[in-house]
Structures are given as structure tokens and as C-alpha cells.
Amino acid sequence: MTAMSHQAILNNYIIVIAIDKHYLKIFDLWMKYFERLNYKSCLNVITFDEESEKHIKEKDISSIRINKRINHPRDIYVTRLKVIKKILETGKHIIHTDCDAFWLHPQLQVIIKPDFDLQISIGYGIPKRAVKEWGFSLCCGFFIFHSNISTLNFFDIWIQKSMEMNHDQNALNELFLTSTTAWNLNNTSYNNGYCKTFDIKIEAIDYNIISRKNKKGAPVFHPYLASKYSHSKLLNAIRQLIKMEDEKFLHTAYYKELFNFFGWSSVLYTAFVRLTKKIMRNKNA
């Protein structure tokens, strides 16, 4: 299969990411990686409040403002799917990413496979039924949908199911679990399936490409950030990213956030611990 050119991606794909005011700092961290890839012209950010809309406009990034009041965090899932469907209806293909799925160095020209209707990352969390039956679950943190009759019809069903289940990822997996979906899992780097019910050809993207673990060299890193506090999520993300990409800006961001939240005492203590560890390593070398 011939790799797609960079220009072809810019012409035919829309990269979609959704944020609200609680994820602005994590989005800024995500952008530090994304800006290195030269895809900004096809990036569209779905914003759910005035703060996030203003933040995006100041960065000169295309945005899709959701004016409808979001009464519950789960409403974001369904609203996001409706926006994506409207884009697919224009004939453009969609690359969706969570703002905590960090694009370290993905080669989209290689990752994108137009022969598949859906390419999607995998996980081993929810729903448990999928993990039990398939050995993995389909994770909505990163997916590619190609615009065609099958995918547009599927989106109508997926949106309705997401409203019923109050969750897009559980709904997606449930639809394929309860339909005629056959997987070919002989090659772990090319797990593909076909859902006869919806006429959808699926690639479950290899776990080493869209990784949820601290694995050096992973093109996209989607860490588990288990906390309800945005500040804790950011610090956790930076700590994990430092283990994978020892970038100078990560250390700067880490200490800046510590200072903003805890003050000088925590920054100095953390710096002291890091320095002590470094001295001990050199001493034992």
C-alpha cells in the first residue's frame, strides 16, 4: 500500500479535538507536540464554553463553538459525535484525538489506511465485555473515520446508542459486540475486523502505535490520567511524558505548575530530590 502524502492529508482530512475550560493547559501541552508536525491548517477544535473558545481564537486555530448548554459532562460525548458527523457529510475524513492523547511523532502517512472505514485505538479498560470477548476494547481516544455511506449511516446509530447508554465508547463497543463482527487477530500489528451488520471494515490500531504505557518510541502516547482535578491530570501527564520524551519544555512546565499550585517549597523540594538522585547515580556509576 502506497503511503499517503502530507499534502493529501491536509486536503482530505480534518483533525478534530474537543476541549472545555478545564482542559486548556493540557491542550497547550498537546499543542507543543502537535505544532511540530505541520498539520495546524486542518485542525478544528470543538469548544464547549466561552473560556475555551477565547483561548483557541487567541492561538489562531479554527474552532467549532458549541452554543448549546452542556448540562452534564456526558453530553459532551454525543455533541462531539454530532459535530463529527456534520464534517463527514461534507466528504472530509476525520481524525479524532483526545487532548491527552499526545502526538509525539506519529507518521500519519503510514498510520492512515483509506481501505478501512474505521481505524481506532485499543485499550483494556472499558467495556469489560469487549475485553473478555475480543481481548481488547475499542478506545475513542484516537480514531479515523472515512466518509462514505456506511460510516454516515453508522454515525446515526452510534449517536442514538450513545444517548441511550450515556457514553460514546461503551456504545461503540456494544454496537459491534451485538452485531456480526469478525476479527482477524493473527498479526498483532494489523488487527482487522469486519462488521457485516453495518458494512464497516475496522482496524484496531496496534497498542504500540497508540500507546497507553510509558513506552519510548511510541508515536502517540495516551496516558491514564485518573483524577477529577485538571491540575493533577496535567502534572501526571507531564511526569509520564518526561519518562518518554526528555524535552526541556516538559521540565519547565513541570516546575511552573508546581510553583503555581504549591509554591516555592514544593518546587525546591522536588528539585532537591532530583539532584540527590542524580548525584547518587553518578556516585554509583
C-alpha positions as CSV (number, residue, x, y, z in Angstrom):
1,M,0.0,0.0,0.0
2,T,1.4,3.4,-1.0
3,A,1.8,5.8,1.8
4,M,-0.4,8.9,1.6
5,S,1.4,12.2,1.0
6,H,1.4,15.0,3.6
7,Q,-0.5,17.3,1.2
8,A,-3.2,14.7,0.6
9,I,-3.8,14.5,4.4
10,L,-4.1,18.3,4.5
11,N,-6.5,18.3,1.6
12,N,-8.8,15.5,2.6
13,Y,-8.7,15.1,6.4
14,I,-9.9,17.2,9.3
15,I,-8.3,16.7,12.7
16,V,-10.8,17.2,15.5
17,I,-10.2,17.7,19.2
18,A,-12.7,18.7,21.8
19,I,-11.9,20.8,24.9
20,D,-13.6,22.8,27.7
21,K,-12.1,25.3,30.2
22,H,-10.8,22.5,32.4
23,Y,-8.5,21.1,29.7
24,L,-6.8,24.3,28.4
25,K,-3.4,23.6,30.0
26,I,-3.4,20.0,28.9
27,F,-4.4,21.2,25.4
28,D,-1.5,23.7,25.4
29,L,0.8,20.8,26.2
30,W,-0.7,18.7,23.5
31,M,-0.2,21.6,21.0
32,K,3.6,21.8,21.8
33,Y,3.9,18.4,20.2
34,F,1.3,18.8,17.5
35,E,2.8,22.1,16.2
36,R,6.0,20.2,15.2
37,L,4.0,18.1,12.6
38,N,2.7,20.9,10.3
39,Y,-1.0,19.9,10.4
40,K,-2.3,23.0,12.0
41,S,-4.2,24.1,8.9
42,C,-6.6,21.1,9.1
43,L,-7.0,21.2,12.9
44,N,-10.5,22.1,14.2
45,V,-11.1,22.4,17.9
46,I,-14.6,21.9,19.3
47,T,-15.1,24.3,22.2
48,F,-17.8,23.9,24.9
49,D,-17.6,27.2,26.7
50,E,-16.5,30.9,26.3
51,E,-13.2,30.4,28.0
52,S,-12.0,27.6,25.7
53,E,-13.3,29.5,22.6
54,K,-11.4,32.6,23.5
55,H,-8.3,30.5,24.3
56,I,-8.4,28.9,20.8
57,K,-9.1,32.1,18.9
58,E,-6.0,33.7,20.5
59,K,-3.9,30.9,19.1
60,D,-5.3,31.4,15.6
61,I,-6.8,27.9,15.4
62,S,-10.0,27.0,13.7
63,S,-12.8,26.3,16.2
64,I,-16.3,24.9,16.3
65,R,-18.2,26.6,19.1
66,I,-20.9,24.6,20.7
67,N,-23.5,27.1,21.9
68,K,-25.9,24.5,23.3
69,R,-25.7,24.3,27.1
70,I,-23.9,21.2,28.3
71,N,-25.9,20.1,31.4
72,H,-23.8,17.1,32.1
73,P,-20.3,16.0,31.2
74,R,-21.7,13.1,29.3
75,D,-23.5,15.5,27.0
76,I,-20.1,16.3,25.5
77,Y,-19.8,12.9,24.0
78,V,-23.0,13.0,22.0
79,T,-22.5,16.6,21.0
80,R,-19.0,15.8,19.7
81,L,-20.3,12.9,17.6
82,K,-22.9,15.1,16.0
83,V,-20.3,17.7,15.1
84,I,-18.0,15.0,13.6
85,K,-20.9,13.6,11.6
86,K,-21.6,17.0,10.0
87,I,-18.0,17.2,8.9
88,L,-18.2,13.7,7.4
89,E,-21.2,14.7,5.5
90,T,-19.1,17.3,3.6
91,G,-16.9,14.4,2.3
92,K,-14.0,15.2,4.5
93,H,-12.4,12.3,6.5
94,I,-12.0,12.6,10.3
95,I,-9.0,12.1,12.5
96,H,-10.3,12.5,16.1
97,T,-7.9,12.7,19.1
98,D,-8.4,13.4,22.8
99,C,-6.3,16.3,24.0
100,D,-4.5,13.9,26.4
101,A,-3.5,11.6,23.5
102,F,-0.2,13.3,22.8
103,W,1.2,13.2,19.2
104,L,4.9,12.6,20.0
105,H,5.9,11.7,16.4
106,P,3.1,9.9,14.6
107,Q,3.6,9.2,10.9
108,L,0.1,9.8,9.7
109,Q,1.1,8.9,6.1
110,V,1.7,5.4,7.4
111,I,-1.0,5.2,10.1
112,I,-3.8,6.2,7.8
113,K,-5.2,3.3,5.7
114,P,-8.1,4.5,3.4
115,D,-9.2,0.9,2.8
116,F,-10.6,0.9,6.3
117,D,-13.9,2.6,7.2
118,L,-12.8,2.9,10.8
119,Q,-9.3,2.9,12.4
120,I,-9.3,3.1,16.2
121,S,-7.0,2.8,19.1
122,I,-7.5,0.0,21.6
123,G,-7.4,-0.3,25.4
124,Y,-8.0,-2.9,28.1
125,G,-10.4,-1.0,30.3
126,I,-14.0,-0.4,29.3
127,P,-16.2,-2.0,28.5
128,K,-15.1,-5.2,30.2
129,R,-17.3,-7.3,27.9
130,A,-15.3,-6.3,24.9
131,V,-12.0,-7.2,26.7
132,K,-13.4,-10.5,27.7
133,E,-14.7,-11.4,24.2
134,W,-12.1,-9.8,21.9
135,G,-9.1,-9.4,24.2
136,F,-9.2,-5.6,23.9
137,S,-11.7,-2.8,23.7
138,L,-12.1,-0.1,21.1
139,C,-10.9,3.3,22.6
140,C,-12.4,6.6,21.4
141,G,-9.2,8.5,22.4
142,F,-8.0,8.2,18.8
143,F,-9.9,7.2,15.7
144,I,-10.1,7.8,12.0
145,F,-13.4,7.6,10.1
146,H,-13.5,7.7,6.4
147,S,-16.5,9.4,4.9
148,N,-18.8,7.1,3.0
149,I,-22.4,5.8,3.0
150,S,-21.6,3.1,5.6
151,T,-19.9,5.3,8.1
152,L,-22.6,8.1,7.8
153,N,-25.3,5.5,8.4
154,F,-23.3,4.1,11.3
155,F,-23.0,7.5,13.0
156,D,-26.7,7.9,13.2
157,I,-27.0,4.6,15.0
158,W,-23.9,5.4,17.2
159,I,-25.3,8.8,18.3
160,Q,-28.6,7.2,19.3
161,K,-26.9,4.4,21.2
162,S,-24.6,6.9,22.9
163,M,-27.7,8.8,24.1
164,E,-29.2,5.6,25.4
165,M,-26.0,4.4,27.2
166,N,-24.8,7.9,28.2
167,H,-21.3,7.1,26.9
168,D,-19.9,7.0,23.4
169,Q,-17.1,4.4,23.9
170,N,-19.4,1.9,25.6
171,A,-22.0,2.5,22.9
172,L,-19.5,1.9,20.1
173,N,-18.2,-1.3,21.5
174,E,-21.7,-2.5,22.3
175,L,-22.8,-2.0,18.7
176,F,-20.0,-4.1,17.4
177,L,-20.4,-6.7,20.1
178,T,-24.1,-7.2,19.4
179,S,-23.6,-7.3,15.7
180,T,-21.9,-9.7,13.3
181,T,-18.3,-8.6,13.8
182,A,-15.4,-10.9,12.9
183,W,-11.8,-10.2,13.8
184,N,-8.6,-11.4,12.2
185,L,-6.0,-11.2,15.0
186,N,-3.2,-13.3,13.5
187,N,-0.9,-10.3,13.2
188,T,-0.7,-8.1,16.3
189,S,0.4,-5.1,14.2
190,Y,-2.5,-5.3,11.8
191,N,-5.6,-6.4,13.7
192,N,-8.6,-6.0,11.4
193,G,-12.2,-6.8,11.6
194,Y,-15.4,-6.6,9.6
195,C,-18.9,-5.8,10.8
196,K,-21.3,-7.3,8.4
197,T,-24.3,-5.6,10.0
198,F,-23.0,-2.1,9.3
199,D,-20.7,-3.0,6.4
200,I,-17.8,-1.4,8.3
201,K,-14.2,-2.5,7.9
202,I,-12.2,-1.9,11.1
203,E,-8.6,-1.6,12.0
204,A,-7.8,-1.9,15.7
205,I,-4.6,0.2,15.7
206,D,-1.7,-1.6,17.3
207,Y,-1.2,-0.8,21.0
208,N,2.4,0.1,20.3
209,I,1.3,2.9,17.9
210,I,-1.3,4.5,20.1
211,S,0.2,3.5,23.4
212,R,-1.3,3.8,26.9
213,K,2.0,2.8,28.6
214,N,5.3,4.7,29.1
215,K,6.9,3.2,26.0
216,K,9.8,5.1,24.4
217,G,9.3,5.5,20.7
218,A,5.5,5.3,20.8
219,P,4.1,7.6,18.1
220,V,1.1,8.6,20.2
221,F,1.0,8.4,24.0
222,H,-2.4,8.4,25.6
223,P,-1.7,8.1,29.4
224,Y,-4.2,7.2,32.0
225,L,-4.8,10.4,34.0
226,A,-7.0,9.2,36.8
227,S,-8.1,12.3,38.7
228,K,-11.1,14.6,38.7
229,Y,-8.8,17.6,39.1
230,S,-7.4,19.2,36.0
231,H,-4.2,20.4,37.7
232,S,-3.4,16.8,38.9
233,K,-4.1,15.5,35.4
234,L,-1.6,18.0,34.0
235,L,1.1,17.2,36.5
236,N,0.6,13.5,36.0
237,A,0.8,13.9,32.2
238,I,4.0,15.9,32.4
239,R,5.6,13.3,34.7
240,Q,4.8,10.5,32.4
241,L,5.8,12.3,29.3
242,I,9.2,13.2,30.8
243,K,9.9,9.5,31.0
244,M,9.3,9.1,27.3
245,E,10.4,12.4,25.8
246,D,13.1,14.3,27.9
247,E,12.2,17.7,26.4
248,K,13.3,20.9,28.0
249,F,9.9,22.4,27.9
250,L,8.5,19.5,29.9
251,H,10.8,20.2,32.8
252,T,10.0,23.9,32.6
253,A,6.2,23.2,32.6
254,Y,6.5,20.7,35.5
255,Y,8.2,23.2,37.8
256,K,6.0,26.1,36.7
257,E,2.9,24.1,37.6
258,L,4.3,23.0,40.9
259,F,5.0,26.6,41.8
260,N,1.6,27.9,40.7
261,F,-0.2,25.3,42.8
262,F,2.1,24.6,45.8
263,G,4.5,27.5,45.9
264,W,8.3,27.5,46.3
265,S,8.5,24.8,49.0
266,S,7.3,22.0,46.7
267,V,9.5,23.2,43.7
268,L,12.6,23.4,45.8
269,Y,11.9,20.0,47.5
270,T,11.3,18.3,44.1
271,A,14.5,19.9,42.7
272,F,16.4,18.7,45.7
273,V,15.2,15.1,45.3
274,R,16.0,15.1,41.6
275,L,19.5,16.5,42.3
276,T,20.1,13.9,45.1
277,K,19.1,11.0,42.8
278,K,21.4,12.3,40.1
279,I,24.4,12.6,42.5
280,M,23.8,9.1,43.7
281,R,23.6,7.7,40.2
282,N,26.9,9.4,39.3
283,K,28.5,8.1,42.5
284,N,27.4,4.6,41.8
285,A,28.4,4.7,38.1
